[in-house]
Amino acid sequence: MVQHIKRKKPLFPGFFDLGGMRPRLLEILPHKGGTAYGLPAFGRDLVAGLIVGIVALPLSMAFSISAGGSPAQGLYTAIGAGFVVSLLGGSKYQIAGPTGAFVVIIFGVAAEHGMEGLATAGLLAGFMLLLMGLSGLGKYIKYIPYPVTTGFTTGIGVLIFSQQVKDFLGLGIDSVRPAFFEKWADHFRYIGTFNAAAFALGAGTLALMLILRRLAPRVPAAALAVCAATLVSFFLKLPEAAAVETIGTRFGGIPSSLPVPGLPRISWAVIRAVLPDAFTIALLAAIESLLSAVVADSMTGDRHNASMELAAQGMGNMVSAIFGGIPSTGAIARTATNIKSGAVSPVAGIVHALTLVAFILFLAPAASAIPLASLAAVLIVVSWDMSSVGRFIRLIKTSPKSDSAVLLTTFALTVAFDLTFAVEAGVIMAVFLFLRRMIEVSAIKMGNNDIITRLAYGEIGAGTKDQIMALSSQHLEIYEITGPFFFGVADMLQNTLRNVSKPPRVLILRMGEAPVIDSTGIAALESFVSQCRARKIKLCIAEIREQPLKALRKAGLVDDLGPDRFFDTLDEAIEAAAGDLG
C-alpha cells in the first residue's frame, strides 16, 4: 500500500518557495547505495578545470581591460564569481566570469560613476538576480523576444570590436571617448600614431587563433596565441624598442596576492544613479547565464535548475563586487570548453577558479609582459562570434517585418546610444507587437451562421432545431468572443451593440473561446450588460471558462446579471432564449 504524504503549501505559492532549489554540487556527495563521485570522475574534472582556467586567463583580463577596468579585476571576477557559481549553481557545467555582454555597460558605468559606482551597481544586480532566483522568475527570462536578444548581442559585438581598434593598431590615444561615433572619430584623428609592431603582434595573434580554431579546435587557441605573442614581444624587447604597450606598462602588472574584501561606499544618491544600469546588468546576466545553461544541457542531456542558477549568479556577482571585481555571468564559450574537456560535475568549475588563484600567487609577474594588442586580437574574435552576422542577416530576410523592426531598432540603439535604453526599447516594442498580434487573433463575431452550419451537419440535437428556426426569425442574436478578452480587445465589445441597427430581444454571448479575461475586459462586460438593460435586451452567457467565470464572480457581475443567465452549453442558452421570447 502506497502512502501519500501531503506537502504543506508555501505561505506564498510560487514565491520564495525554496523546495525545488538545490545546488548541483550536492550530487557528488555519498548517497544511499554507493558513492556517486570517485577518483576517476575527479580526474576528469581536474583536467577540464585546468584547461578552462587556461582559457579563462586571457579572456578575463581582456574583458576587464576593454570594460575600463584592470586585468586584475577580471581575474578577481573569474575567481570569485566562478567559485561561487560552481559551488551553488543549478548547472553541473556552468563556468562564470566576465563576458563580452557586459563590456559596454560596464565601460559606461565606470566612466560615469567610477569604480565605486560600478561596485554598487554590481551589488544591486547581484541582489536582483538573487531575488529572481528565489521568486522563480528564471523560467520567465527565456521569454525575452529573440529579435531583442539578437539585436543587442550583435550590437555589443560591434561595440567590442570598436573598442579594440586602439590597442590593435597601437594608436596613441590617451583617453578614448565612450560614444560609438566619437570613438571612431578619435581613431581616424589619431591614425597617424599607428604602431606597426603592435599591429603585427595583434595580427599574428589573430591569425594564430583562427588557424588553431580550424585545425585543432580542442586546443585553447586564445591562451596559446597570447602566450606566443608575449614571448615574441619579450625576446624582441618590443616595449622598449617599439613602444608596444603591455599590461605592465599600462597597469603596472598584476598583484601577486588576492584582494581584501570590502564593501563600496554606498549612498542613496549613487544607488539612484546606477539603478537602471544595475537592472540591465541583472537582466543580461540572467539571459546569458540561462542561455549558457541551456547550451550545456543540449550538449550533455542534463537539465539545469534555472532558479538555483540565477540565485547563484546573484551571489557570485555580490562576491565579485566585494572582492573588487566586475559583474559576471555564465560564459557560453568557457562552459562549452568545460564540457568538451571532459567535466562531469561542478568540481571542474571550482578547479578553474583555483587555477586562476594559482596564477595570481605564482605567475603574476609574467602577466606584465602580455601585449595589449594580443588581448585586443582575442576580443576581436570574441566580437565576431557574438555578432553572428550570418544569423543577423538571415533573421532580417526571413522574419516578419515587425520582428525585423525590433531587431534593427535594438541593434541601432545599442550601437548609437545606450545598451540600457536599447534593451528597454526593444522589449517595449516587442510587447506592443505581441499585443497587436493578440488583438489580431481576438474577435467578437456573430454566431448565427455558425448555428445554421451546425444544424446542417446535425451537430445540434433535433429537439432544439425547431426552437432555433423559430428564434432566428424573432430577434435572437448570437455573438462569440474568440481569443483572450483583455484591454486590447475590450473596445470591440463596447462597439458591438452600437453597430446593430435593430437590437435583438435576446442576445447570447458565447465565451468558450475566451481563455482569460482581465480587469478591462470585466469593465467592458459590465458596460455591455448595462447597454443591454438600457435597450431591454435579455443577455445569456454560454460556455464561459473557469478563469473568466471566477473573475466575473469576484467582480460581482455573476450576481448582478443573475446566475441563471450563465449556461454550460449553447443548447441550454438557446432553450432559455426560447423561454424569454415565448
N, C-alpha and C positions, 0 to 999 in steps of 0.2 A: 504494500500500500504506500503510495507516494504522498508524503505530507507536504502541503503547500504552506509556506510561511509568507505572510503578508508583509510587504515592506512599507514602513511608515512613509507617508508623503512628506516631502520637504516643506518647510514653512512657506517658502515662495517657490511654487512649482516651476521648474525650468530656469530658476535664477539662483545663483550661488549654490547649486546642488553639486557637491564635490564627489558624489558617489562614483561617477564614471571617470574621474581623473586619477591617473596612476602613472608615475614616471616609468618609462620603458626599461630603465636600468635595473629595476627591481626584478625583472625577468631572469637575470643571471644568478640570483640568489638560490641556494639549495631549496628544493621543494620536495614534497612527498613523492616517493617513487624514484628518487635519484637526484643527481646534481645536474642542473641544466647547463652549466658552464665549466669547462675544464681547460687544461693546458693547451690542447690543440686550437681551441677557439680563441684563447688569449694570444697565442702566437700569431694567428691571422689578424687579430685586432691590433697587435703591436706593429706589425709590418704596415698595415693600412694607415695607422695613426702617424707613423714616421713619414710615410710618403706624403700624406695630406699636409703634415706640418711643413715639409719642404716646399710644397706647392703654395701653401698659405703665406710663407715668409715674404716673398717679394710682393705678392698681391696686397697683403695687409699694409705694408709700408707705402706702396704706390697709391692705394686708395686714400690713405690718410693725407699724404702729401698733396694729392690732387684736390682734396677737400679743404685744404688750407691748414691742416694740422701738421704734426711732426711724424716722422716714421715711427718713433717710439709709441706714440698714441695708437697707431694702427696695430702694433704688436700687443699693447696692453688690452685693446679691444678684443683681438682674436683669442687672447689667453683668458680674460675674464668672462666674456660672453660665451666663448667656445666651451669653456669648462662647465659653466652653469647650465647651458642648454643641453649639453650631453648628459649631465648629471640628472636633470629634472625633466627633460623634454619628452614629448609624446611621439617622437620618431626614433627608430633604432639607429638611423644612419645620418641624421642631420648634422651638418657642420656649420656653426655660426661664426660670424665675424663681420668686418667691414665689407661692404659690397658697392658696386657701381651705382646702384639705385639711389644711394644716399649722398653721393659725391656732390651733386648740385645743391641739394637742400642744405647740407652741412656747410658748404662753402658760403652760401648766402647768410646763414645764421651766424657763423663765426665772423664774417665780415661786418655784419651789422651790430651784433651784440657781444662779440668777443667770446673767448673760450668759456668764461663763466656762464654766459647766456646759453652757449651750446650745451654745457653740462646740465644746466637747469632743464633745457628742452629734452635732453636725453632721459633725465629722471622722470619728467612728466610723461614722455612717450612710453617709458617702461611701465609706469603706473597704469596708463591707459591700456596697454597690452595685457597686463595682469588682470584688469577688470574684464577685458574682452574674453580672456580665457575662463575666468571664474563664472561669468554670466552665460557662457555657452554661445557667444557670438561667432565663434570660429566657423561654425557651419554656414554662416550667412556671408562671410567675407568672399566666398567663391562666387557670389552673385554680382560682384563688381563687373560691369559690362566689358567684354573682351576688347571692343574698339578703344575703350578708355585705357586699359592696361597696355595695349599695344601702342597706342599713341604716345603715352608718356614714357614708355620704355624706349621707343625709338628716339624720342626727343632727348632723353637722358644720354643715349649713346652718342648723339650728335654733339651734345654739350661736353661730354667727357673727352671726345676727340678734340674739340676746340681748345680745351684746357691743356692738352698735351703738346700743342704746337710749339709753345715757348721753349720747353725743355728739349723736345725732339730736335728742333733746329738750333738750339743753343742761343736763343735770342737774348740780348742784354736788356731785358725789361725788369726794372726794379719791382714794380707792383702792377700786376695785371688787373684791370677792372673787371668786375664780375659779370656785367651785362654782356650778352652774346655778341651784339653788333659792335659794341665798344671794344670788346676783347679782340675781335678780328681787325678792327681799325688799328689797334696797338700793334698787332702782328705785322701789318703792312707798313706801319710807320717805322718799326724797328727792324725791318728786313735787312737793312744794311749791317746789322750786328751779327748776322748769320755766322755760326761757328761750324766749320766743316768737319772738325774732329768729333764734336758732339753728334752731329748728324750722321757721320759714318758709324759711330758706336750704336746709335739708335737704329739706323737702317740695318746694321748687321744683326742686332738683337732681334729685330722684327723678322728678318729673313730666316734666321736660325729657328725661331719659334715656329714659323709656318712650315719649314722643312720637317722639323721633328714631329709636329702635329700630323703631318701627312704620312711620314714613313714609320714613325714609332709613337703611335697615339697613347700608349700606356706610360710613356716616359714623361716626367714633369718638365715640359718644354720651357715654361717661364723661368723656373729656377735654374735650369742648365744654361739657358741663353743669358740670363743676368749674370750668372757666375762667370761665363766666358767673357762677357763684356767687361766685367770687373777686373779679370786677370789681364786682359789686353790693356785696359786703362792704367793698371798698376805698373806693369812692366815697361810700358812706353812712357810712363810718367806724364800722362796727358793732362792731369790737373795743373801741373806746373808749366809744362811745355806749351799747352794749347788752351789753357784756361777752361778746361772741361769741368763743369760743376759736379760735385758728388754729394752724398749725404753728409760727409764730414765738412766740406767747405761751406755748405749752406746751413746745416743744423748743428754742427759741432759733434756729430756722431750720435750714438745711442747709449743711454745709461746702461751700465753693466749690473744693475740691480732693479728689483721690482719697486714700483712706487708705493708710497704710504697712502692708505685710503683716507679720503676726506670728502665731506660734503661741500658743494659750491656755496657761495654766499647767495642765499635765496631771498628775494624780496617780492612783494606783491606787484611792484611795477615791472620787474623782469618777467614774472610769471605771465602777466597780461600781455607783455610784448612778444613772448616766444610761444604762447599757447597755440596759435594757428599753425606754426611750424611744428610744434610737438604733435599735433593731431595728424599732420601729413606724414611725419616720421612714423608714428604708430600705424597709420593705415598702410603705408608702403611696407613696413616691416611685417605686418600681418599678411599682406598679399604675397610678398616674396617668400616668406618662410613657409606658408602653407602650399604655395606653388612648388617650392623645393621639396617639401614632404610628399606631395602628390607624385612628382617625378621619381622620387626614391621608391614610392610604392609601386609605380609602374615597372621599375627596373627589378624589383625583388619579389613582388607579390605580397608584400607586407601591407599593413593598414595602420596608418598613424592615428593618434588621438589629437584632433585639432585643438580642443580646449586646453589640454595639458601642454601642447606645443606653444600656444600663444602665451599661456601663463609663464612658461619657462623663458620665452623670448623677452617677456616683460621684466622678469627678474635678472636676466642676462644684461639687458640694457641699463638697468639701475646699477648693477655691479660695475659695468663698464664706466658709467659716469662717475661713480665713487672712486674708481682707480685711475681717473684721468683719461679714459678712453673716449671714443666717439660712438655714435649709435651703430647698432649692428642688426643683422637679420640672418636668416638661413641663406647660405650661399649655394646656389644650384650647381655650379661647376665643381666646387670642392666636395659637395655631397656626392655627386656622381663619381668623382675620383675616389672617394672613400669606398664606395660600393665596388667599383671596378678593381680596387686594390685588395679586395677580399674581406672587408669588415663584416662582422657578424653581430655586433652589439654596440651600444653607446660607449663602450670602453675605448673604441678606436678614436672617438672624438675627444675623450679625455687625454689620450696619449698625444693627440695632435696639439692640444694646449700645452702639455708638459714639454713637448719638443720645442715649442717656441720659448718656453721658460728657460730651457737649457741653452738655447741660442743666446738669449739676453745675458745669462750668467757667465757663459764661457766664450762666446764668439762675437759679442757686441762690437769690439774694435774693428773686426773685419768688415762690418756693415758700412763703416765710414767711407770705404773705397768704392762703394757701388755708384756708378754714374747715374745721374738723374735722367739722362737721355735714354738709358736702357729701361728704366722703370716707366718712362713715357711710352716706349715701344710696347711694353706689356699692356698698358692701358689702352693703347690704340687697338690692339687685338680684342681686348675686352669690349671696347666701344662698338666695334664691328659686330661682335657676337650679340651684343644687346640690341643693336639696331634692327637686326633681322630684316634687311632691306627687301629680300625676296618675299617674305611674309607680308610686309607692309604694302608692297605694290600689289600682291595678289588680293589682299583684303579690299583695296580700293577698286580693283577690277571686278571682283565677284560679289561684294557686299551690296545690300540695298543702299540707295543714295543717302538715306538718313544715317545709317551706320558709318558710311564713308565720311559724312559731315562731322560726326562725333570724333572719328579717328583723326581727321585732318585738323580739326579745331584744337583737340587736346595736344596734338603734336606741335602745332604752331604756337600755342600759348606756352607750352613747356620751353620751347627754344627761345621765343622772343620776349617772354615776360617772366613768369614765375611758376615753379612747379606746383606750389600750394594752390595757386589760383587755377592752374591748368587742370589739376585733379578735381577740384571742386566744380569747375565749369563743365568738365567732361561728364561727371556723374549727374549733375543737374540736367544737362542736355539729354543724357540717356534716359533719365526719369521722365522727362516730358515726352520723349519719343515713345517710351513704353506706355505712358498714359494715352497718347494718341492711338496707339495700336489697340489698347484695351477698349477705347471708345469705338474704334472701327469694328471690333468683333462683338460689341454690345449693341443691342437694338430693342425697340419696342414696336412690334408689328401686329397687324390684325390676324387673328387666328381663325376666322370663319371659313376661309378657303381650305385651311388645313382640316377642318372638321368635315367638310364635304368630301375631301380626298379620303379621309379615314372611313367615311361611310361607304364610298365606292369600293374600297378594298376589304370591307367587312371587319374593320378593326374596332368598331363600336357596336355594342350589343343591340340586337333588334328591338329590345324594349325601349331604348332611348331614341330610336330612329325617327319615329313619328313625332316625338317631342321636339327634336331638332328641326325637322322640316317645318313644323308649325311655328317654332320660335324664330326661325330665320326670317320669317315674314313679319315678325312682330317685334321689332325694336330690341333685338338682342345683339350685342357686340362682344366678341372675344378678343382680348389683347394678350400678347405674350411678351414677357421680358426675357431676353436672352443675354447671357454674359453677366459679369459682376455688376451689381447695382450700386455704384459708388458716385462720388461727387462729379466725376467726369461725364456721366450719362443721366444725372438726375433731371437736367433740363428737358430731356426727351419726354419724360412722363408729364412734366408740367404743361407741355405743349400738346399733349395727346388730345385732350378734350377741346382745347381751343381751336384745333383744326377740324373738328367734327361739326358739319353744318347742322345736322339734325341729331340731337343727342338721343341715345337709346334709353329705353326704360330700365333695362338691366345690363350690367357690364360685368363680364367675368375676366379677372386678371390672373393669367397663368404665370407662376413663378418657379416652375420646376427646373428651368434652365438658368436660374439666377443663384449661383452657389453662395454668394455673400452679399451683405448689404452694410453700408456704413452709415454714420450719423446724418450725412447729407441726403443719402437715399431715404432714410427714415423720415426726414423732414419733408422731402418731396412727396413721399407716400401719404403723409399726414395732410399735406396741402391738397393732394389728389382726392382724398376722402372728403375733405371739405368742399371741393368743387362738385363732387358727385352729389352731396347732400343739397348744395345750393341749387343744383339743376334737377333735383328729385330723381336721381339715378340710383338704383339699388346696386350695390357693389358686392361681388363674390370674389374671394381669393382662393385659387385652387393650386394644389401640388406644391405648396411652399415647402422649402427645405429647412433643415434643422437650424442652421445658423441664423437665417433671416427670421424664422419664427421666434427664436429665443430673443433676438434683438427687438422685434416688434412687441413681444410680451413685456420686456423690461421697460420699453418706452411707453407702455400703456395703450398702444394702438389696438391690440387684440381686444382688450376690454371695451375700448371706445367704439370700435366697429361692431363688436359682438362676436364671441367665439363661434356662434352658429353660422357666421359668414365665411368661415375658413373650412375648406374641403380637401380631403386627401386626393381625390381624383377629379378629373374633368367631368365624368359622367354624373357624379354626385352634385357638382356645381350646376350642371345643366338641369337636373331634376329640381333643384332648389329654384333655379330661374323660372322653370315652368310653373312652380307654385306661386312665385312672385307675380307672374303675368296672368295666371289663371283667374 
